[in-house]
Amino acid sequence: MVARDNTVAYDGLRLQLPPSPMRAHFVRVWVKLRHYPDGTLAVLSRSWLELMVA
């Protein structure tokens, strides 16, 4: 779940979600994180839209 400061915790890190034209914020939204073999992370919203790739 996205924290009140619009961040997601993963493996000891806090990832800040960037601004989106879809919503003003993602506070309390359940998201899915994907860690790809090349080391990139993707944060996906419930509708599985990609919110962020790092």
C-alpha positions in Angstrom: 0.0 0.0 0.0 1.2 3.5 -0.8 2.1 5.5 2.4 0.9 8.9 3.3 3.9 10.5 1.8 3.2 8.9 -1.6 6.0 6.3 -1.2 6.2 2.5 -1.4 8.5 0.4 0.7 10.6 -2.3 -1.0 13.6 -4.2 0.3 14.6 -1.5 2.8 14.1 1.3 0.3 11.4 4.0 0.1 10.4 4.7 -3.5 8.7 8.1 -4.2 6.0 7.9 -6.8 6.1 10.6 -9.3 3.2 12.9 -10.1 0.6 11.4 -12.4 -2.1 12.8 -14.7 -4.4 9.9 -13.5 -4.5 11.0 -9.8 -3.3 13.8 -7.5 -1.8 11.1 -5.3 -1.8 7.4 -4.6 -2.0 7.5 -0.8 -3.6 4.2 0.5 -3.8 2.7 -3.0 -2.7 -1.0 -3.2 0.1 -1.4 -5.8 2.1 -4.3 -7.1 5.9 -4.1 -7.4 7.8 -6.1 -10.0 11.5 -6.6 -9.9 12.9 -7.6 -13.3 16.0 -9.6 -13.9 17.8 -6.6 -15.3 17.4 -4.9 -11.9 14.6 -2.5 -12.8 11.6 -2.1 -10.6 8.1 -1.3 -11.8 5.2 -0.1 -9.6 1.8 -1.0 -11.0 -1.6 0.2 -9.8 -4.5 -2.1 -9.3 -5.6 -1.7 -12.8 -2.0 -2.7 -13.6 -1.1 0.5 -15.2 2.6 1.3 -14.8 3.1 4.1 -12.4 6.9 4.1 -12.2 10.0 2.3 -13.5 13.2 2.7 -11.6 
